[in-house]
Amino acid sequence: MSPVRPEDYDEAVARINRKYEGSLKQGDQFEHPSRISTGSIELDCATGGGIPMGRFSRFYGGYSSTKTLTTYEVIRNAQALGFTCAYYNVEKQYDPLFVAARGVDTKALTIVEGTTIEEIGDKMETLVGVCHLHVIDSCTYAVSEDELNADLRDWRPGIAARAWGKVFRRINERFDHFQNTVILIDQVRVSFRTGAEEAPGGRILDHQSSMTVYFKKGGWLFRNEQGHLDDKAKQHKGVSGQSEPAGIEIKARVEKSRVCRPLRTATMRFDMDELSFDRTFELVKAAKHYKIVESSGSGYYYYTVPGSGKKITLRGEPALRDFIKGDLTLQDHIRDTALAAVRR
């Protein structure tokens, strides 16, 4: 066995890089992944700044837990950054009018049809060379061709997971770890052993993702006297005489991450009348948490304008909310402060 010769290191690295096109780098030559905002200040903070570029991320949760809606916001923000996007319409739920209403440029969005895992993988192999962001909605619904070709009575456990493993191994050979980004959307199953919600699809999807976010529905929300979603507001009854909530609370948790601190959480409010998130609610929480606005404890809030020292007095949370909603510069200041705190 030959001895280790550190003095020959530079020559060995140069020889390998000539043969394998610069595949060896020092640890400090890699850049921290850039991010695409989720549109939510809380979810951006929980994920360390948003969805990481050059990585696979996984969203899983129950039905109507806003996984797909969140990816539409990611697509909108990716388009604003000049990125090309592809949406894999596996569940055949895509509605151009609804998606356009979420701010997405549907003329610039590639919709990829196909329900088999192998077909999705084949198309994605080509598209990773021309599209930055890929959203597969959903991995759970996609089926392996082997399963379709088998007899209906055959039982082949794990066949979908093996098919996804084959796809990911091929995609990794073409995946650009600076410019490509993939979001895998998954449903949930309930564990017979614990009763808890778990992500299906085998371990390959979780191993492939650098960040896994779990979405869960919380309590119903009703409108308060100011018309805002509130978990303490009086219940509203419709013409049927039954309570009809105006929104729902959504909780998200980073279950695992190689790109940010794991187990951070976000709480968002989804307005079912407007079909959008109440982002001002998140801004108000962050402004109070990071003491950008100070509370007197008697219902008054005070905001000191940076640079001028001017102090603005606001009476009650509705006034604070309206003030933040109408000041884009203040909104940017709140976001920057919150993200700087979680990135330290």
SVG drawing of the C-alpha trace seen along z (x, -y; Angstrom):
<svg xmlns="http://www.w3.org/2000/svg" viewBox="-81 -63 86 74">
<polyline fill="none" stroke="black" stroke-width="0.4" points="0.0,0.0 1.5,-3.3 1.8,-6.2 -0.3,-9.3 1.7,-12.1 0.0,-15.5 2.7,-17.3 1.2,-15.7 -2.3,-17.0 -2.4,-19.9 -1.2,-17.7 -3.8,-15.0 -6.7,-17.5 -5.6,-19.1 -5.5,-15.6 -9.0,-14.7 -10.4,-18.1 -9.0,-17.7 -10.7,-14.3 -14.0,-15.1 -14.5,-18.8 -13.7,-20.5 -15.6,-18.1 -13.3,-18.7 -13.6,-22.0 -12.7,-23.2 -15.5,-23.5 -15.4,-27.3 -15.8,-27.5 -19.5,-26.6 -22.1,-29.3 -24.9,-29.3 -28.1,-28.5 -30.0,-31.5 -33.8,-31.4 -37.2,-32.0 -39.7,-33.6 -42.8,-31.6 -44.7,-34.9 -45.1,-34.4 -42.8,-36.2 -43.3,-33.4 -42.7,-30.6 -39.7,-32.4 -38.3,-32.7 -39.0,-29.0 -37.3,-27.9 -34.2,-30.2 -35.3,-32.6 -37.6,-30.6 -37.2,-27.7 -33.5,-26.9 -32.2,-27.0 -30.3,-24.0 -32.1,-21.6 -35.2,-19.4 -37.8,-20.5 -40.8,-18.5 -44.2,-19.8 -46.6,-17.3 -49.8,-17.5 -53.5,-16.7 -56.0,-17.9 -56.7,-21.7 -53.7,-22.5 -52.5,-25.0 -49.5,-23.1 -50.4,-23.8 -51.4,-27.4 -48.0,-28.0 -46.2,-26.6 -48.2,-29.1 -46.8,-31.9 -43.3,-30.4 -43.9,-30.3 -45.0,-33.9 -42.0,-35.0 -39.7,-32.9 -41.1,-34.5 -40.5,-37.9 -36.8,-36.9 -36.7,-36.0 -36.8,-32.2 -38.7,-29.8 -41.1,-27.5 -42.8,-24.1 -45.8,-22.8 -46.4,-19.0 -50.2,-18.6 -50.3,-15.0 -53.6,-15.4 -55.2,-17.2 -56.4,-20.0 -54.8,-23.0 -57.1,-25.9 -55.5,-28.8 -58.0,-31.5 -57.5,-30.5 -53.7,-30.4 -53.6,-33.7 -55.6,-35.2 -52.8,-34.2 -50.4,-36.5 -48.8,-33.8 -48.0,-34.7 -49.7,-31.6 -48.4,-32.5 -44.9,-32.0 -45.7,-28.8 -45.1,-25.4 -47.8,-22.9 -46.5,-19.3 -49.2,-16.7 -48.7,-13.0 -49.6,-10.7 -47.0,-8.0 -43.7,-8.3 -41.6,-7.2 -43.2,-9.7 -42.8,-12.5 -39.1,-11.6 -38.6,-11.4 -40.0,-14.9 -38.2,-16.3 -34.8,-15.0 -35.1,-17.3 -36.8,-20.2 -34.2,-20.6 -32.0,-22.0 -34.4,-24.8 -36.5,-25.5 -35.4,-26.6 -38.3,-25.7 -40.2,-22.4 -43.3,-21.7 -44.6,-18.1 -48.2,-18.0 -48.4,-15.4 -45.9,-12.6 -48.6,-10.6 -51.0,-10.6 -48.4,-9.5 -48.4,-5.8 -45.6,-3.5 -46.0,-2.0 -45.1,1.4 -48.2,1.2 -50.4,0.3 -49.0,3.1 -49.6,5.7 -52.8,7.6 -55.3,5.7 -55.1,8.5 -51.3,8.3 -50.0,6.7 -46.6,5.0 -45.8,2.9 -43.1,0.2 -43.3,0.1 -43.9,-3.6 -41.0,-4.4 -38.7,-2.3 -39.9,-4.1 -39.3,-7.5 -35.8,-6.4 -35.0,-5.5 -36.2,-9.0 -34.3,-10.9 -31.0,-9.0 -31.4,-10.0 -32.4,-13.6 -29.4,-14.0 -27.1,-13.4 -28.6,-16.5 -29.6,-18.6 -27.8,-22.0 -27.1,-22.5 -27.2,-26.2 -30.0,-26.9 -32.5,-24.0 -35.1,-23.8 -37.7,-21.1 -40.7,-21.1 -42.3,-17.7 -45.9,-17.8 -47.2,-14.9 -50.3,-13.9 -50.4,-12.2 -51.4,-8.8 -52.4,-8.1 -50.2,-5.6 -52.1,-2.7 -49.6,-2.5 -49.5,-6.1 -52.5,-7.7 -50.2,-10.5 -50.0,-11.9 -47.0,-10.6 -45.7,-11.3 -46.2,-8.4 -43.9,-7.3 -41.1,-5.6 -37.9,-7.1 -36.5,-7.9 -38.5,-11.2 -37.3,-12.3 -33.7,-11.4 -33.9,-13.3 -35.2,-16.5 -32.9,-19.0 -35.9,-20.4 -39.2,-18.9 -42.2,-21.1 -45.3,-19.6 -48.5,-21.6 -51.5,-21.0 -54.9,-22.6 -55.6,-24.4 -58.8,-26.0 -61.5,-27.8 -61.4,-31.7 -64.3,-34.2 -64.4,-37.9 -64.2,-40.4 -65.9,-43.8 -63.2,-45.2 -63.7,-42.5 -60.4,-40.7 -59.9,-37.0 -59.8,-36.3 -59.7,-33.1 -61.7,-34.9 -64.4,-36.5 -68.0,-35.6 -69.1,-32.7 -71.1,-33.7 -74.1,-31.6 -75.2,-31.3 -78.6,-30.9 -78.6,-27.2 -78.3,-28.3 -74.9,-26.5 -71.6,-28.2 -69.7,-29.3 -66.0,-30.1 -64.4,-32.8 -60.9,-31.3 -58.7,-28.7 -55.4,-28.7 -52.5,-26.8 -49.5,-25.6 -46.3,-24.6 -43.2,-23.0 -39.8,-22.3 -39.5,-18.6 -36.0,-18.2 -33.5,-20.5 -30.0,-20.5 -30.2,-24.2 -31.6,-25.8 -32.4,-25.1 -35.0,-22.4 -38.2,-22.4 -39.0,-26.1 -42.7,-26.7 -45.0,-29.2 -48.7,-30.1 -50.6,-31.5 -54.2,-32.5 -56.0,-31.6 -59.0,-33.7 -61.5,-31.4 -63.5,-34.3 -60.6,-36.0 -58.7,-32.6 -55.5,-34.2 -53.4,-34.4 -53.7,-37.3 -50.1,-38.5 -50.7,-41.6 -51.5,-39.4 -48.0,-38.0 -46.4,-41.4 -48.1,-42.7 -46.9,-39.7 -43.4,-40.1 -43.4,-43.9 -44.4,-43.3 -42.1,-40.3 -39.0,-42.2 -40.1,-45.4 -40.2,-47.4 -43.4,-48.8 -43.7,-49.2 -46.8,-48.6 -47.8,-50.8 -49.8,-48.0 -53.0,-50.1 -53.9,-49.6 -51.5,-52.1 -48.6,-51.3 -45.6,-53.5 -43.5,-53.4 -40.3,-55.4 -39.5,-56.2 -35.9,-55.1 -33.6,-58.0 -35.9,-60.8 -36.7,-59.8 -40.3,-60.8 -42.7,-58.8 -46.1,-57.8 -48.8,-56.8 -51.4,-54.2 -54.5,-53.5 -55.4,-49.8 -54.3,-46.9 -56.7,-47.7 -54.9,-51.0 -51.6,-49.3 -52.7,-46.8 -53.9,-49.5 -50.7,-51.5 -48.5,-48.5 -50.7,-47.5 -50.3,-51.0 -46.6,-51.4 -44.5,-49.3 -41.2,-50.6 -42.2,-49.5 -43.2,-46.1 -39.8,-45.7 -38.1,-46.7 -40.2,-44.2 -39.2,-41.4 -35.6,-42.3 -35.4,-42.4 -37.1,-39.1 -35.0,-37.3 -31.8,-38.8 -32.7,-37.4 -33.1,-33.8 -30.1,-33.8 -27.7,-34.7"/>
</svg>
